Structure formats: structure tokens, C-alpha cells
């Protein structure tokens, strides 16, 4: 059964997702999604990006900072790398990222923070911020 992505909520989420993560990354994710994965793409695009990221209560920079802290605490380096790129797009500075990960180290553990610092260093090199 094909997943219907022709909804206003999907279109809204797709726009925000592309602005934060980059059109190339998002379009590749969608193009690579088979029927099994498309259900997940729809869920994350509509609810994560179309609902939560589109809410007016927090600016995108703040949402990015929260994501960095949560993904770091959960020790999810793959998603962290993606959201580090988005955070830079949303105006989070290298200094702010360092402070986020230092706080993660104290409240969530040194191993999670260390992995996050290493991941951030890779992303900074990619973006000429090393």
C-alpha cells in the first residue's frame, strides 16, 4: 500500500525540513525511501517538521539547541551530525555548541559528551569552522 504524501501538513513539513537540513539531503531521503520507509518519512515530515518545528513558541535556533542536547544525551551521533548541520544553518554558533556539550557532559555523562564533541569537530571541518 502506497503512502499518501500529498497532504498540506506534509507540504508544510517538507518546506521546513528542507530549510533546516538542506534540500539535497531531504530530497535524497525521500527518493531513497521504499514503501516500508515512506511511512516513517511521512510521519517525521508531517509531525516533527510540519507540526513541532512549525510552532511559533520557540525560534528555530532554540529548537536546534534543544535537539543537540537531546541527541547528545541519547548518544545518537548519526542524527547528531545531521542536526549539527541544521543548527549551524539556524544560527547556533560553535561556542554555543561547545557549551551545550559541556553541559551534557555534566548532566548526562562524559562518554555522550565526548562522542558529541568528536562528531561536532567532523561537521565543523566540513563547514570550514574548524
Residue pairs with C-beta under 8 A, 6 or more apart in sequence:
1 35
2 35
2 38
3 35
3 38
3 39
3 41
3 42
4 42
5 38
5 41
5 42
5 45
7 46
9 46
9 47
9 50
9 51
10 42
10 45
10 46
10 50
11 50
12 49
12 50
12 54
13 44
13 45
13 46
13 47
13 48
13 49
13 50
13 51
13 53
13 54
14 26
14 45
14 49
14 50
16 49
16 50
16 53
16 54
17 26
17 45
17 48
17 49
17 53
18 26
18 27
19 89
20 49
20 53
20 60
20 64
20 86
20 89
20 90
21 82
21 85
21 86
21 89
22 85
22 89
25 82
29 41
30 41
33 40
33 41
52 63
53 60
53 63
58 66
60 90
60 91
61 87
61 90
61 91
61 92
63 90
64 83
64 86
64 87
64 90
64 92
65 87
65 92
65 96
65 100
67 83
67 86
67 87
68 80
68 83
68 84
68 87
68 92
68 97
68 100
68 101
68 116
69 100
69 103
69 104
71 79
71 80
71 83
71 116
72 80
72 100
72 101
72 104
72 108
72 112
72 113
72 115
72 116
73 104
73 107
73 108
73 112
74 112
75 111
75 112
75 115
77 115
77 116
77 118
77 119
80 116
80 119
80 120
81 119
81 122
81 123
84 97
84 119
84 120
84 123
85 123
85 126
85 127
87 97
88 123
88 127
88 129
94 124
94 129
97 120
98 117
98 120
101 113
101 116
101 117
101 120
102 113
104 112
104 113
104 116
105 112
105 113
105 114
121 130
124 130
